[in-house]
């Protein structure tokens, strides 16, 4: 069967994404991405994010985990996504803390999140880091530059206002929509610039 014989939605369902939520403010970006992504969703939540999620969103960790098809603990370095031989199409770390950014930039793979990010880089897979930190020190900017030079997409949680957002959800959707754009996925989360 060729790609032309398949329904496009069937192809999309076989796409596999890793979503990692780290301990930065803005967990709702990761949750909204999980609600929006097509295909198979693999989720890893850092220990700090597990504390932040209920505080910022009012959701339980179980509710967030229910949005994914597969969930791994961040200390499970035997998980499939820690190996380059396991195929996933893209990884989004959203939000990405400055600590996670620093570890990924310097090749420290001591958690499942940082190991899966290292796999994405070494296997030339799409890696998007939604950095949620401001202002930025020279150290953080140098870490971002090092990763950008490796082909990693640094996507700050920076909403645009040309779509005239009316609610916090509209602002969240803009940032998540930009993630979807980086993954090459169609969406209607925000009004595109015309």
LINLINHU-V582621 format. One record per residue. N is the residue number from 0. RES is the residue in three letters. OMEGA is omega in radians with two decimals (999 if undefined). Layout:
BEGIN
n->N res->RES omega->OMEGA
n->N res->RES omega->OMEGA
END
This chain:
BEGIN
n->0 res->UNK omega->3.11
n->1 res->UNK omega->-3.14
n->2 res->UNK omega->3.13
n->3 res->UNK omega->3.13
n->4 res->UNK omega->-3.08
n->5 res->UNK omega->3.00
n->6 res->UNK omega->-3.11
n->7 res->UNK omega->3.14
n->8 res->UNK omega->3.08
n->9 res->UNK omega->3.11
n->10 res->UNK omega->-3.13
n->11 res->UNK omega->-3.11
n->12 res->UNK omega->-3.12
n->13 res->UNK omega->3.06
n->14 res->UNK omega->-3.06
n->15 res->UNK omega->-3.13
n->16 res->UNK omega->2.97
n->17 res->UNK omega->3.06
n->18 res->UNK omega->3.11
n->19 res->UNK omega->3.09
n->20 res->UNK omega->-3.12
n->21 res->UNK omega->-2.98
n->22 res->UNK omega->3.01
n->23 res->UNK omega->3.04
n->24 res->UNK omega->-3.14
n->25 res->UNK omega->-3.14
n->26 res->UNK omega->-3.11
n->27 res->UNK omega->3.07
n->28 res->UNK omega->3.13
n->29 res->UNK omega->3.13
n->30 res->UNK omega->-3.14
n->31 res->UNK omega->3.09
n->32 res->UNK omega->3.09
n->33 res->UNK omega->3.14
n->34 res->UNK omega->-2.98
n->35 res->UNK omega->-3.04
n->36 res->UNK omega->2.97
n->37 res->UNK omega->3.03
n->38 res->UNK omega->-3.12
n->39 res->UNK omega->-3.10
n->40 res->UNK omega->3.09
n->41 res->UNK omega->-3.03
n->42 res->UNK omega->2.96
n->43 res->UNK omega->3.13
n->44 res->UNK omega->3.12
n->45 res->UNK omega->-3.14
n->46 res->UNK omega->3.13
n->47 res->UNK omega->3.10
n->48 res->UNK omega->3.10
n->49 res->UNK omega->3.08
n->50 res->UNK omega->-3.07
n->51 res->UNK omega->-3.05
n->52 res->UNK omega->-3.13
n->53 res->UNK omega->-3.12
n->54 res->UNK omega->-3.06
n->55 res->UNK omega->-2.97
n->56 res->UNK omega->-3.04
n->57 res->UNK omega->3.11
n->58 res->UNK omega->3.03
n->59 res->UNK omega->3.08
n->60 res->UNK omega->3.13
n->61 res->UNK omega->3.11
n->62 res->UNK omega->3.14
n->63 res->UNK omega->3.13
n->64 res->UNK omega->-3.14
n->65 res->UNK omega->3.12
n->66 res->UNK omega->-3.09
n->67 res->UNK omega->3.08
n->68 res->UNK omega->-3.14
n->69 res->UNK omega->3.12
n->70 res->UNK omega->3.06
n->71 res->UNK omega->3.02
n->72 res->UNK omega->-3.07
n->73 res->UNK omega->3.12
n->74 res->UNK omega->-3.11
n->75 res->UNK omega->-3.12
n->76 res->UNK omega->3.02
n->77 res->UNK omega->3.14
n->78 res->UNK omega->-3.07
n->79 res->UNK omega->-3.05
n->80 res->UNK omega->3.09
n->81 res->UNK omega->-3.13
n->82 res->UNK omega->3.08
n->83 res->UNK omega->-3.14
n->84 res->UNK omega->3.08
n->85 res->UNK omega->-3.02
n->86 res->UNK omega->2.85
n->87 res->UNK omega->-2.98
n->88 res->UNK omega->-3.12
n->89 res->UNK omega->3.09
n->90 res->UNK omega->3.06
n->91 res->UNK omega->3.04
n->92 res->UNK omega->-2.96
n->93 res->UNK omega->-0.08
n->94 res->UNK omega->3.10
n->95 res->UNK omega->3.13
n->96 res->UNK omega->3.08
n->97 res->UNK omega->3.12
n->98 res->UNK omega->3.11
n->99 res->UNK omega->3.10
n->100 res->UNK omega->-3.14
n->101 res->UNK omega->3.12
n->102 res->UNK omega->-3.12
n->103 res->UNK omega->-3.11
n->104 res->UNK omega->-3.08
n->105 res->UNK omega->3.05
n->106 res->UNK omega->3.10
n->107 res->UNK omega->-3.07
n->108 res->UNK omega->-3.04
n->109 res->UNK omega->3.05
n->110 res->UNK omega->3.12
n->111 res->UNK omega->3.14
n->112 res->UNK omega->-3.10
n->113 res->UNK omega->3.09
n->114 res->UNK omega->3.13
n->115 res->UNK omega->3.08
n->116 res->UNK omega->3.09
n->117 res->UNK omega->3.09
n->118 res->UNK omega->3.14
n->119 res->UNK omega->-3.13
n->120 res->UNK omega->-3.05
n->121 res->UNK omega->3.14
n->122 res->UNK omega->3.13
n->123 res->UNK omega->3.06
n->124 res->UNK omega->-3.12
n->125 res->UNK omega->3.07
n->126 res->UNK omega->3.13
n->127 res->UNK omega->3.08
n->128 res->UNK omega->3.13
n->129 res->UNK omega->-3.04
n->130 res->UNK omega->-3.10
n->131 res->UNK omega->-3.12
n->132 res->UNK omega->3.06
n->133 res->UNK omega->-0.14
n->134 res->UNK omega->-3.10
n->135 res->UNK omega->3.07
n->136 res->UNK omega->3.07
n->137 res->UNK omega->3.13
n->138 res->UNK omega->-3.13
n->139 res->UNK omega->3.13
n->140 res->UNK omega->3.10
n->141 res->UNK omega->3.07
n->142 res->UNK omega->3.10
n->143 res->UNK omega->-3.13
n->144 res->UNK omega->3.12
n->145 res->UNK omega->-3.13
n->146 res->UNK omega->3.11
n->147 res->UNK omega->3.11
n->148 res->UNK omega->3.08
n->149 res->UNK omega->3.12
n->150 res->UNK omega->3.12
n->151 res->UNK omega->3.07
n->152 res->UNK omega->3.04
n->153 res->UNK omega->-3.06
n->154 res->UNK omega->3.13
n->155 res->UNK omega->3.07
n->156 res->UNK omega->-2.97
n->157 res->UNK omega->-3.06
n->158 res->UNK omega->2.98
n->159 res->UNK omega->-3.08
n->160 res->UNK omega->3.12
n->161 res->UNK omega->3.10
n->162 res->UNK omega->3.08
n->163 res->UNK omega->3.14
n->164 res->UNK omega->-3.13
n->165 res->UNK omega->-3.07
n->166 res->UNK omega->3.04
n->167 res->UNK omega->3.10
n->168 res->UNK omega->3.09
n->169 res->UNK omega->3.13
n->170 res->UNK omega->3.08
n->171 res->UNK omega->-3.12
n->172 res->UNK omega->3.11
n->173 res->UNK omega->-3.12
n->174 res->UNK omega->3.12
n->175 res->UNK omega->3.08
n->176 res->UNK omega->3.09
n->177 res->UNK omega->3.03
n->178 res->UNK omega->3.13
n->179 res->UNK omega->3.09
n->180 res->UNK omega->-3.12
n->181 res->UNK omega->3.12
n->182 res->UNK omega->3.12
n->183 res->UNK omega->-3.07
n->184 res->UNK omega->3.05
n->185 res->UNK omega->3.12
n->186 res->UNK omega->3.04
n->187 res->UNK omega->-3.08
n->188 res->UNK omega->3.07
n->189 res->UNK omega->3.13
n->190 res->UNK omega->-3.13
n->191 res->UNK omega->3.09
n->192 res->UNK omega->3.14
n->193 res->UNK omega->999
END
